[in-house]
């Protein structure tokens, strides 16, 4: 039996096709990117490894911060889906969910989008955040972004902005939010850090999630922010 198992193992390795290998590498890259963000999120306020099931400062993300202590990095150099200049500061007075999406993605982005939609739909409209999606794909267009949000169930949930630009224009925003984005598509998708930041009405980051996340925790955190 041991010999048979060894033979099957060798055959399994030999049977891997190039596309499968590329997909495996893509998954590894995205896991590594997420790990990198988690390490960056573990700042001086952290005394233990993050746990999504344990609330910190009333929030449940991979890392959370006390109110009024961590201003969200400014976003004011990109244009939205209408071609208009966007400023994150213009959303003061509203809670904001910041995500990093590729409208052409066929793997993680649709899953994260649908999970966020499900989390928001559990709340009254007054407690739902404005969605700010920062593109990780310079090929995104107003049409492709609208189609993606409609398919992912986000377009009718709350006001939304999808910020687009060239890689050179987008990269500084990625860096501010510790988002890794691969230089080239891998197996048709752009590998990147799948992160969700929740920003309160005063413009402060309150918690950050890495995909996959539990929708019930996101709903709970949004409800908390909606009541403050």
Beta strands, then each sheet from edge to edge (+ up, - down):
strand 1: 63-64
strand 2: 96-101
strand 3: 130-135
strand 4: 160-163
strand 5: 195-199
strand 6: 205-210
sheet 1: 1+ 6- 5+ 2- 3- 4-
end
